[in-house]
Amino acid sequence: MFNKNFKLVITGLLIAFAIYQFTEGNIGNGIMYILISFIFIFLYFKNEFILLAFLKLRKQDFEGAKNWLNKIKNPPGALVKKQEGYYNYLNGVMVSQSNMNDAEKYFKKALDLGLSMDHDVAMAKLNLAGIAFSKRRPIEAKLLLTEAQKLDKRGILTEQIKMMKDGMKKSQGPKQHYGNRNMRGR
């Protein structure tokens, strides 16, 4: 795993060598080194291990995704701020199956660091709403759920949001009292 600054140094060296190749008359080599430097620029903004973890997650291979994320030893040093947000987001998704307290921490940290896409922010808020509701914080859960609904512009999470709202309504139904109060003393 390369440090994020190391990727920029490699890019700078490749571009410098490409310029040298241009001055020597080797235009093809210069173009090739410029194209190779684009790979390192891409990997600066999109971390390779996070991309591989997303691919594993799409195949529902949680263990494989966790293995790729574990290869990132020092997230603040190796990742850009948004990448660190996605690192925490992915960890939250995987931990949410077993430990809600850790998942809540990961999702909140991911939202603090920032996520690029509204859909991912909506998904994180939806998960936080579920965690808050299970911890008996319904006001916070409703607030997070409405925020997630506003962010879900394409309607990808519509069904999950509807299911969670229905679950919240069912569990907060009216309390039934058996018998008549006036009849207790008789």
Z-matrix of the N, CA and C atoms (Angstrom, degrees):
N
C 1 1.451
C 2 1.513 1 108.66
N 3 1.301 2 115.09 1 123.22
C 4 1.452 3 120.25 2 179.93
C 5 1.522 4 110.45 3 -89.83
N 6 1.313 5 115.14 4 147.23
C 7 1.451 6 120.80 5 171.90
C 8 1.529 7 107.60 6 -68.52
N 9 1.339 8 116.03 7 149.13
C 10 1.468 9 119.50 8 -177.56
C 11 1.524 10 111.58 9 -60.59
N 12 1.324 11 118.59 10 -33.46
C 13 1.465 12 121.11 11 179.57
C 14 1.525 13 111.52 12 -72.99
N 15 1.322 14 116.84 13 -29.96
C 16 1.460 15 121.15 14 177.59
C 17 1.521 16 110.31 15 -63.30
N 18 1.334 17 116.56 16 -36.57
C 19 1.468 18 120.72 17 177.92
C 20 1.526 19 111.03 18 -64.20
N 21 1.333 20 116.85 19 -37.12
C 22 1.467 21 120.20 20 177.47
C 23 1.529 22 111.47 21 -68.77
N 24 1.329 23 116.70 22 -37.25
C 25 1.470 24 120.74 23 178.27
C 26 1.526 25 109.77 24 -64.24
N 27 1.328 26 116.67 25 -44.95
C 28 1.472 27 120.33 26 177.85
C 29 1.523 28 110.47 27 -60.90
N 30 1.325 29 116.75 28 -41.17
C 31 1.464 30 120.87 29 178.30
C 32 1.518 31 110.94 30 -61.46
N 33 1.332 32 115.97 31 -45.41
C 34 1.466 33 120.33 32 178.80
C 35 1.530 34 112.02 33 -61.37
N 36 1.320 35 116.47 34 -42.13
C 37 1.470 36 120.10 35 178.64
C 38 1.525 37 111.41 36 -65.78
N 39 1.324 38 116.87 37 -40.30
C 40 1.463 39 119.60 38 178.45
C 41 1.534 40 111.48 39 -64.79
N 42 1.308 41 117.00 40 -40.87
C 43 1.464 42 119.96 41 179.43
C 44 1.532 43 110.21 42 -67.87
N 45 1.343 44 116.23 43 -39.50
C 46 1.475 45 119.42 44 177.56
C 47 1.524 46 110.50 45 -63.11
N 48 1.333 47 116.88 46 -41.98
C 49 1.460 48 119.59 47 179.00
C 50 1.524 49 110.72 48 -68.69
N 51 1.336 50 117.40 49 -33.25
C 52 1.467 51 120.25 50 176.69
C 53 1.527 52 110.26 51 -64.50
N 54 1.334 53 116.69 52 -40.93
C 55 1.469 54 120.05 53 177.87
C 56 1.525 55 110.14 54 -63.70
N 57 1.325 56 116.20 55 -40.70
C 58 1.470 57 120.32 56 176.67
C 59 1.532 58 110.20 57 -60.39
N 60 1.328 59 117.03 58 -42.28
C 61 1.465 60 120.91 59 178.76
C 62 1.525 61 111.47 60 -64.21
N 63 1.335 62 116.58 61 -37.12
C 64 1.462 63 120.03 62 176.52
C 65 1.525 64 111.08 63 -63.50
N 66 1.337 65 116.82 64 -42.56
C 67 1.463 66 119.96 65 -178.91
C 68 1.523 67 112.00 66 -68.23
N 69 1.331 68 116.84 67 -26.86
C 70 1.469 69 121.13 68 178.78
C 71 1.522 70 112.09 69 -82.95
N 72 1.320 71 116.26 70 -7.76
C 73 1.457 72 120.01 71 178.55
C 74 1.524 73 113.21 72 94.96
N 75 1.301 74 117.80 73 5.05
C 76 1.463 75 121.35 74 179.25
C 77 1.537 76 109.04 75 -94.45
N 78 1.303 77 115.09 76 77.19
C 79 1.460 78 121.46 77 -174.45
C 80 1.531 79 111.03 78 -64.29
N 81 1.321 80 117.41 79 -42.89
C 82 1.469 81 121.21 80 -179.26
C 83 1.525 82 111.87 81 -61.13
N 84 1.329 83 116.14 82 -43.88
C 85 1.471 84 119.46 83 178.51
C 86 1.525 85 110.71 84 -64.36
N 87 1.316 86 117.03 85 -40.73
C 88 1.463 87 120.66 86 179.52
C 89 1.523 88 111.63 87 -61.49
N 90 1.333 89 115.84 88 -43.98
C 91 1.462 90 119.87 89 178.21
C 92 1.528 91 110.48 90 -63.10
N 93 1.340 92 116.57 91 -40.59
C 94 1.462 93 120.10 92 179.51
C 95 1.536 94 110.98 93 -62.04
N 96 1.337 95 117.71 94 -42.86
C 97 1.469 96 120.35 95 179.97
C 98 1.534 97 111.82 96 -68.34
N 99 1.321 98 116.74 97 -33.56
C 100 1.471 99 119.84 98 174.91
C 101 1.528 100 109.77 99 -64.14
N 102 1.339 101 116.58 100 -44.34
C 103 1.465 102 120.28 101 179.09
C 104 1.531 103 111.66 102 -63.88
N 105 1.322 104 117.27 103 -39.42
C 106 1.472 105 120.55 104 177.36
C 107 1.529 106 110.20 105 -65.38
N 108 1.332 107 117.23 106 -36.05
C 109 1.472 108 119.02 107 179.19
C 110 1.534 109 111.21 108 -65.69
N 111 1.351 110 116.98 109 -28.49
C 112 1.466 111 119.90 110 176.38
C 113 1.531 112 111.71 111 -62.83
N 114 1.331 113 116.81 112 -31.68
C 115 1.471 114 120.01 113 177.75
C 116 1.522 115 109.91 114 -62.62
N 117 1.314 116 117.28 115 -43.84
C 118 1.466 117 120.32 116 -179.47
C 119 1.531 118 111.70 117 -70.98
N 120 1.325 119 116.72 118 -32.22
C 121 1.467 120 119.34 119 174.77
C 122 1.533 121 109.34 120 -66.18
N 123 1.332 122 116.78 121 -43.14
C 124 1.456 123 121.12 122 177.12
C 125 1.526 124 110.78 123 -60.30
N 126 1.337 125 116.81 124 -44.77
C 127 1.462 126 120.47 125 -178.66
C 128 1.529 127 112.39 126 -71.11
N 129 1.326 128 116.99 127 -18.90
C 130 1.472 129 118.98 128 173.72
C 131 1.522 130 110.14 129 -68.35
N 132 1.334 131 116.41 130 -41.54
C 133 1.457 132 120.85 131 -177.49
C 134 1.533 133 113.27 132 -89.03
N 135 1.310 134 118.02 133 -25.33
C 136 1.467 135 123.08 134 178.97
C 137 1.525 136 107.65 135 -127.04
N 138 1.319 137 116.77 136 102.07
C 139 1.458 138 121.02 137 -176.38
C 140 1.528 139 111.06 138 -65.60
N 141 1.326 140 115.63 139 136.50
C 142 1.457 141 121.27 140 -175.74
C 143 1.530 142 112.57 141 -64.84
N 144 1.320 143 117.97 142 -37.32
C 145 1.461 144 120.00 143 -178.75
C 146 1.527 145 111.67 144 -72.77
N 147 1.311 146 117.05 145 -34.11
C 148 1.459 147 119.76 146 176.65
C 149 1.527 148 109.88 147 -68.93
N 150 1.326 149 117.54 148 -39.28
C 151 1.468 150 120.55 149 176.86
C 152 1.525 151 110.82 150 -62.08
N 153 1.334 152 116.79 151 -43.14
C 154 1.460 153 120.13 152 179.27
C 155 1.534 154 111.13 153 -67.59
N 156 1.329 155 117.19 154 -35.31
C 157 1.466 156 120.32 155 176.81
C 158 1.528 157 110.63 156 -65.54
N 159 1.342 158 117.44 157 -40.07
C 160 1.467 159 120.40 158 176.39
C 161 1.529 160 110.92 159 -61.90
N 162 1.334 161 117.17 160 -40.62
C 163 1.464 162 120.00 161 178.49
C 164 1.521 163 111.08 162 -63.08
N 165 1.323 164 117.32 163 -42.30
C 166 1.470 165 120.70 164 177.91
C 167 1.526 166 110.76 165 -65.18
N 168 1.318 167 116.24 166 -37.64
C 169 1.457 168 120.75 167 -178.94
C 170 1.535 169 110.94 168 -67.31
N 171 1.314 170 117.15 169 -34.82
C 172 1.468 171 120.96 170 177.38
C 173 1.518 172 111.36 171 -63.31
N 174 1.347 173 116.31 172 -29.37
C 175 1.459 174 121.46 173 178.29
C 176 1.525 175 112.00 174 -90.56
N 177 1.347 176 116.65 175 9.35
C 178 1.465 177 123.34 176 -179.00
C 179 1.529 178 112.25 177 61.96
N 180 1.330 179 117.07 178 26.83
C 181 1.464 180 122.25 179 177.41
C 182 1.527 181 108.25 180 -96.71
N 183 1.335 182 116.14 181 82.18
C 184 1.456 183 121.08 182 -176.06
C 185 1.533 184 111.35 183 -65.69
N 186 1.316 185 116.40 184 -37.46
C 187 1.466 186 119.92 185 -178.98
C 188 1.531 187 110.72 186 -66.19
N 189 1.326 188 116.92 187 -42.04
C 190 1.458 189 120.55 188 178.09
C 191 1.524 190 111.74 189 -65.22
N 192 1.336 191 116.72 190 -40.66
C 193 1.470 192 120.47 191 177.92
C 194 1.521 193 110.32 192 -63.88
N 195 1.327 194 117.07 193 -40.81
C 196 1.469 195 120.95 194 179.10
C 197 1.530 196 110.28 195 -64.29
N 198 1.327 197 117.06 196 -38.08
C 199 1.472 198 120.44 197 177.95
C 200 1.525 199 111.24 198 -62.29
N 201 1.341 200 117.41 199 -41.48
C 202 1.466 201 119.96 200 178.79
C 203 1.524 202 111.07 201 -66.83
N 204 1.319 203 116.89 202 -39.88
C 205 1.468 204 119.22 203 179.41
C 206 1.525 205 111.86 204 -68.79
N 207 1.331 206 116.97 205 -31.72
C 208 1.464 207 120.25 206 178.96
C 209 1.523 208 112.23 207 -68.26
N 210 1.327 209 117.69 208 -17.22
C 211 1.469 210 120.52 209 177.93
C 212 1.526 211 112.45 210 -73.95
N 213 1.326 212 116.61 211 -14.18
C 214 1.463 213 121.19 212 175.97
C 215 1.522 214 106.98 213 -87.09
N 216 1.317 215 116.31 214 102.71
C 217 1.465 216 120.90 215 -173.27
C 218 1.524 217 113.19 216 -79.85
N 219 1.318 218 117.39 217 -41.73
C 220 1.461 219 121.60 218 -176.76
C 221 1.533 220 108.63 219 -126.54
N 222 1.340 221 117.75 220 84.16
C 223 1.475 222 119.62 221 -175.11
C 224 1.532 223 115.07 222 -54.92
N 225 1.348 224 120.81 223 -43.61
C 226 1.474 225 117.55 224 -179.94
C 227 1.533 226 113.42 225 -64.02
N 228 1.324 227 117.91 226 -31.76
C 229 1.460 228 120.19 227 -179.54
C 230 1.507 229 113.71 228 -84.34
N 231 1.333 230 116.41 229 -27.20
C 232 1.455 231 119.89 230 -174.59
C 233 1.519 232 113.58 231 -97.89
N 234 1.332 233 117.32 232 -16.60
C 235 1.456 234 119.93 233 -172.46
C 236 1.523 235 111.68 234 -122.15
N 237 1.320 236 114.98 235 149.47
C 238 1.455 237 122.50 236 170.80
C 239 1.533 238 106.48 237 -74.00
N 240 1.320 239 117.73 238 162.85
C 241 1.465 240 122.25 239 -173.98
C 242 1.536 241 112.50 240 -54.84
N 243 1.319 242 118.53 241 -46.88
C 244 1.464 243 121.46 242 -179.86
C 245 1.528 244 111.02 243 -65.57
N 246 1.340 245 116.53 244 -37.55
C 247 1.458 246 120.00 245 177.93
C 248 1.520 247 110.38 246 -64.64
N 249 1.321 248 116.72 247 -38.17
C 250 1.453 249 120.40 248 177.33
C 251 1.526 250 110.27 249 -65.12
N 252 1.334 251 116.51 250 -34.09
C 253 1.460 252 120.45 251 174.73
C 254 1.521 253 111.07 252 -62.56
N 255 1.335 254 116.49 253 -44.49
C 256 1.457 255 119.73 254 178.52
C 257 1.526 256 111.92 255 -69.86
N 258 1.313 257 117.52 256 -31.27
C 259 1.468 258 121.62 257 174.58
C 260 1.527 259 109.46 258 -59.96
N 261 1.323 260 116.79 259 -46.97
C 262 1.460 261 120.85 260 178.82
C 263 1.528 262 111.34 261 -69.52
N 264 1.318 263 117.28 262 -36.96
C 265 1.465 264 121.86 263 177.82
C 266 1.529 265 110.28 264 -60.24
N 267 1.332 266 116.63 265 -48.51
C 268 1.464 267 120.32 266 -179.69
C 269 1.524 268 111.35 267 -64.62
N 270 1.330 269 116.44 268 -40.97
C 271 1.462 270 118.99 269 176.68
C 272 1.523 271 110.55 270 -62.20
N 273 1.320 272 117.28 271 -39.14
C 274 1.459 273 121.04 272 177.57
C 275 1.514 274 112.27 273 -62.78
N 276 1.326 275 116.91 274 -41.20
C 277 1.467 276 120.97 275 179.08
C 278 1.529 277 110.09 276 -62.60
N 279 1.322 278 116.39 277 -42.99
C 280 1.458 279 119.58 278 -177.25
C 281 1.524 280 112.79 279 -74.79
N 282 1.318 281 117.66 280 -36.01
C 283 1.465 282 121.08 281 -177.87
C 284 1.525 283 110.66 282 -78.98
N 285 1.330 284 117.99 283 -22.09
C 286 1.468 285 120.67 284 -176.70
C 287 1.523 286 112.09 285 -61.33
N 288 1.320 287 117.60 286 -20.04
C 289 1.459 288 120.76 287 178.34
C 290 1.527 289 111.98 288 -70.81
N 291 1.345 290 116.33 289 -27.34
C 292 1.461 291 118.79 290 -172.53
C 293 1.529 292 114.70 291 -122.66
N 294 1.333 293 118.63 292 -33.20
C 295 1.462 294 120.50 293 -173.12
C 296 1.526 295 109.55 294 -137.42
N 297 1.325 296 116.23 295 104.19
C 298 1.467 297 120.15 296 -176.01
C 299 1.522 298 112.14 297 -69.90
N 300 1.326 299 118.37 298 -33.69
C 301 1.470 300 120.47 299 -179.09
C 302 1.521 301 111.27 300 -64.20
N 303 1.334 302 116.57 301 -46.00
C 304 1.464 303 119.60 302 177.39
C 305 1.520 304 111.38 303 -66.57
N 306 1.327 305 116.66 304 -39.31
C 307 1.468 306 120.34 305 179.21
C 308 1.521 307 110.41 306 -61.06
N 309 1.330 308 116.52 307 -41.91
C 310 1.467 309 120.15 308 179.08
C 311 1.522 310 110.60 309 -61.37
N 312 1.328 311 117.10 310 -42.41
C 313 1.472 312 120.79 311 178.76
C 314 1.526 313 110.55 312 -62.39
N 315 1.341 314 116.23 313 -45.03
C 316 1.463 315 119.98 314 -179.31
C 317 1.528 316 111.42 315 -63.27
N 318 1.333 317 117.46 316 -44.82
C 319 1.466 318 119.98 317 -178.82
C 320 1.527 319 111.42 318 -65.32
N 321 1.328 320 117.22 319 -41.63
C 322 1.463 321 119.53 320 179.13
C 323 1.525 322 111.08 321 -64.77
N 324 1.330 323 116.66 322 -40.12
C 325 1.468 324 119.59 323 178.51
C 326 1.530 325 110.60 324 -66.88
N 327 1.327 326 116.64 325 -37.35
C 328 1.463 327 120.38 326 177.81
C 329 1.518 328 110.91 327 -62.99
N 330 1.330 329 116.86 328 -41.74
C 331 1.467 330 119.92 329 178.53
C 332 1.523 331 111.10 330 -68.55
N 333 1.323 332 117.71 331 -35.12
C 334 1.468 333 120.52 332 177.43
C 335 1.528 334 111.55 333 -66.47
N 336 1.335 335 116.81 334 -40.61
C 337 1.466 336 120.43 335 -179.40
C 338 1.518 337 111.90 336 -76.27
N 339 1.314 338 116.40 337 -28.15
C 340 1.457 339 120.63 338 177.13
C 341 1.514 340 112.50 339 104.80
N 342 1.305 341 114.89 340 139.99
C 343 1.457 342 123.65 341 174.54
C 344 1.518 343 107.57 342 -122.91
N 345 1.307 344 116.98 343 143.80
C 346 1.465 345 121.30 344 -172.53
C 347 1.521 346 113.46 345 -72.52
N 348 1.299 347 117.09 346 -39.35
C 349 1.455 348 120.24 347 -171.16
C 350 1.526 349 110.92 348 -104.70
N 351 1.332 350 115.87 349 140.10
C 352 1.458 351 121.55 350 179.39
C 353 1.526 352 111.63 351 -60.28
N 354 1.324 353 115.94 352 -34.50
C 355 1.457 354 120.06 353 -179.96
C 356 1.534 355 110.59 354 -61.86
N 357 1.322 356 117.04 355 -40.72
C 358 1.465 357 120.67 356 179.96
C 359 1.526 358 111.18 357 -69.04
N 360 1.330 359 117.01 358 -38.50
C 361 1.467 360 121.00 359 176.73
C 362 1.526 361 109.17 360 -64.09
N 363 1.341 362 116.66 361 -42.13
C 364 1.464 363 120.45 362 179.21
C 365 1.529 364 110.51 363 -63.50
N 366 1.329 365 117.11 364 -40.78
C 367 1.458 366 120.61 365 179.60
C 368 1.533 367 110.76 366 -65.20
N 369 1.323 368 117.23 367 -41.20
C 370 1.467 369 120.81 368 178.41
C 371 1.529 370 110.21 369 -63.99
N 372 1.321 371 116.74 370 -42.07
C 373 1.468 372 119.94 371 179.52
C 374 1.528 373 111.31 372 -69.03
N 375 1.319 374 117.14 373 -34.68
C 376 1.452 375 120.71 374 176.47
C 377 1.534 376 110.59 375 -64.40
N 378 1.321 377 116.35 376 -43.14
C 379 1.459 378 120.05 377 176.82
C 380 1.523 379 111.35 378 -64.30
N 381 1.326 380 116.65 379 -41.29
C 382 1.468 381 120.17 380 177.70
C 383 1.532 382 111.08 381 -64.29
N 384 1.335 383 116.38 382 -35.57
C 385 1.462 384 119.54 383 177.42
C 386 1.525 385 110.57 384 -64.64
N 387 1.315 386 116.70 385 -41.81
C 388 1.460 387 120.33 386 177.52
C 389 1.517 388 112.06 387 -63.01
N 390 1.321 389 116.00 388 -40.97
C 391 1.466 390 120.25 389 178.73
C 392 1.527 391 110.25 390 -66.82
N 393 1.333 392 116.55 391 -44.39
C 394 1.470 393 120.14 392 -179.95
C 395 1.526 394 110.54 393 -62.81
N 396 1.320 395 117.41 394 -40.02
C 397 1.460 396 119.85 395 179.99
C 398 1.523 397 111.07 396 -67.09
N 399 1.328 398 116.63 397 -39.23
C 400 1.468 399 118.96 398 179.36
C 401 1.526 400 111.73 399 -69.87
N 402 1.328 401 116.74 400 -22.13
C 403 1.468 402 120.68 401 176.30
C 404 1.520 403 111.77 402 -92.94
N 405 1.322 404 116.81 403 14.57
C 406 1.468 405 124.07 404 176.98
C 407 1.525 406 112.86 405 62.40
N 408 1.324 407 115.04 406 46.28
C 409 1.461 408 121.90 407 172.61
C 410 1.531 409 107.56 408 -122.93
N 411 1.335 410 117.30 409 72.00
C 412 1.472 411 120.40 410 -172.02
C 413 1.520 412 114.27 411 -67.20
N 414 1.329 413 118.54 412 -31.63
C 415 1.469 414 120.11 413 -179.34
C 416 1.524 415 109.64 414 -65.83
N 417 1.334 416 116.31 415 -46.16
C 418 1.467 417 120.72 416 177.61
C 419 1.528 418 110.40 417 -63.03
N 420 1.329 419 116.56 418 -39.83
C 421 1.463 420 120.69 419 179.93
C 422 1.526 421 111.16 420 -62.69
N 423 1.340 422 117.38 421 -43.45
C 424 1.472 423 120.93 422 179.39
C 425 1.522 424 111.01 423 -64.21
N 426 1.329 425 116.67 424 -40.69
C 427 1.457 426 121.34 425 179.11
C 428 1.534 427 110.56 426 -62.64
N 429 1.328 428 116.61 427 -47.22
C 430 1.464 429 120.37 428 179.24
C 431 1.526 430 111.29 429 -65.14
N 432 1.311 431 116.31 430 -35.40
C 433 1.460 432 120.05 431 179.60
C 434 1.525 433 112.13 432 -66.99
N 435 1.335 434 117.27 433 -40.07
C 436 1.473 435 119.49 434 177.69
C 437 1.529 436 110.66 435 -68.74
N 438 1.346 437 116.75 436 -36.27
C 439 1.469 438 119.33 437 176.48
C 440 1.524 439 110.37 438 -64.60
N 441 1.318 440 117.30 439 -41.51
C 442 1.463 441 121.04 440 178.74
C 443 1.523 442 110.57 441 -63.84
N 444 1.327 443 116.85 442 -38.80
C 445 1.461 444 120.73 443 179.59
C 446 1.528 445 110.95 444 -65.86
N 447 1.335 446 117.33 445 -38.75
C 448 1.467 447 120.51 446 177.96
C 449 1.525 448 111.44 447 -65.91
N 450 1.348 449 116.89 448 -36.52
C 451 1.459 450 120.81 449 -178.02
C 452 1.529 451 112.87 450 -77.27
N 453 1.316 452 117.40 451 -21.65
C 454 1.459 453 121.76 452 -178.41
C 455 1.527 454 109.90 453 -82.93
N 456 1.316 455 116.08 454 74.85
C 457 1.464 456 121.77 455 -175.19
C 458 1.530 457 112.91 456 -72.63
N 459 1.325 458 116.43 457 -29.49
C 460 1.460 459 119.77 458 -177.92
C 461 1.525 460 113.06 459 -91.13
N 462 1.316 461 117.08 460 -3.49
C 463 1.458 462 120.92 461 176.73
C 464 1.519 463 114.41 462 75.70
N 465 1.312 464 117.17 463 24.11
C 466 1.466 465 120.46 464 -178.93
C 467 1.528 466 111.05 465 -71.28
N 468 1.307 467 116.55 466 -35.62
C 469 1.462 468 121.34 467 -176.20
C 470 1.529 469 112.88 468 -100.97
N 471 1.306 470 117.62 469 12.74
C 472 1.461 471 121.32 470 -174.81
C 473 1.524 472 111.52 471 -57.41
N 474 1.310 473 116.85 472 -45.66
C 475 1.459 474 119.72 473 -177.11
C 476 1.528 475 111.84 474 -67.23
N 477 1.344 476 117.40 475 -40.94
C 478 1.467 477 120.12 476 178.81
C 479 1.524 478 110.84 477 -65.19
N 480 1.335 479 116.65 478 -40.18
C 481 1.466 480 120.58 479 179.02
C 482 1.525 481 109.74 480 -64.84
N 483 1.327 482 116.90 481 -42.39
C 484 1.469 483 120.77 482 179.23
C 485 1.527 484 110.40 483 -63.35
N 486 1.337 485 117.27 484 -42.84
C 487 1.461 486 120.39 485 179.41
C 488 1.529 487 111.22 486 -63.01
N 489 1.322 488 116.74 487 -39.96
C 490 1.462 489 119.55 488 -180.00
C 491 1.528 490 110.74 489 -68.60
N 492 1.334 491 117.24 490 -40.43
C 493 1.463 492 119.72 491 177.40
C 494 1.517 493 111.00 492 -62.68
N 495 1.329 494 116.83 493 -42.22
C 496 1.464 495 120.22 494 178.12
C 497 1.530 496 110.74 495 -63.02
N 498 1.325 497 116.69 496 -41.64
C 499 1.464 498 120.48 497 177.79
C 500 1.516 499 112.11 498 -62.84
N 501 1.329 500 115.78 499 -37.65
C 502 1.468 501 119.63 500 178.42
C 503 1.523 502 110.75 501 -67.76
N 504 1.340 503 116.65 502 -38.90
C 505 1.471 504 120.04 503 179.88
C 506 1.530 505 110.81 504 -66.72
N 507 1.333 506 116.18 505 -41.64
C 508 1.459 507 119.92 506 -178.46
C 509 1.524 508 111.55 507 -65.06
N 510 1.317 509 116.78 508 -41.27
C 511 1.463 510 119.02 509 -176.61
C 512 1.523 511 112.22 510 -77.29
N 513 1.315 512 117.48 511 -17.04
C 514 1.454 513 120.42 512 179.37
C 515 1.526 514 111.12 513 -108.40
N 516 1.316 515 115.60 514 28.88
C 517 1.457 516 119.90 515 -179.41
C 518 1.521 517 110.62 516 -68.19
N 519 1.320 518 116.49 517 172.74
C 520 1.470 519 119.60 518 -178.23
C 521 1.525 520 110.98 519 -66.56
N 522 1.303 521 115.58 520 145.00
C 523 1.456 522 121.96 521 177.93
C 524 1.528 523 107.67 522 -78.37
N 525 1.304 524 116.64 523 130.81
C 526 1.452 525 120.68 524 -179.69
C 527 1.520 526 109.39 525 -92.99
N 528 1.295 527 115.46 526 136.16
C 529 1.457 528 121.52 527 175.98
C 530 1.515 529 107.20 528 -110.48
N 531 1.290 530 114.82 529 129.99
C 532 1.457 531 119.55 530 -179.29
C 533 1.522 532 109.13 531 -95.76
N 534 1.268 533 116.01 532 133.24
C 535 1.454 534 121.28 533 179.68
C 536 1.507 535 112.90 534 83.52
N 537 1.264 536 117.31 535 173.08
C 538 1.450 537 124.05 536 -178.09
C 539 1.522 538 108.27 537 -99.27
N 540 1.299 539 118.01 538 133.68
C 541 1.467 540 121.40 539 179.73
C 542 1.522 541 112.26 540 -59.33
N 543 1.296 542 114.84 541 -39.09
C 544 1.459 543 119.42 542 -177.76
C 545 1.524 544 112.13 543 -68.97
N 546 1.290 545 117.07 544 -19.29
C 547 1.461 546 121.30 545 -176.73
C 548 1.533 547 112.59 546 -87.32
N 549 1.337 548 119.05 547 -7.33
C 550 1.453 549 121.61 548 -174.92
C 551 1.516 550 113.11 549 -62.31
N 552 1.307 551 117.40 550 -41.67
C 553 1.454 552 121.47 551 -174.54
C 554 1.514 553 113.05 552 -75.57
N 555 1.278 554 120.31 553 -13.56
C 556 1.472 555 123.42 554 -173.76
C 557 1.481 556 112.98 555 -88.29
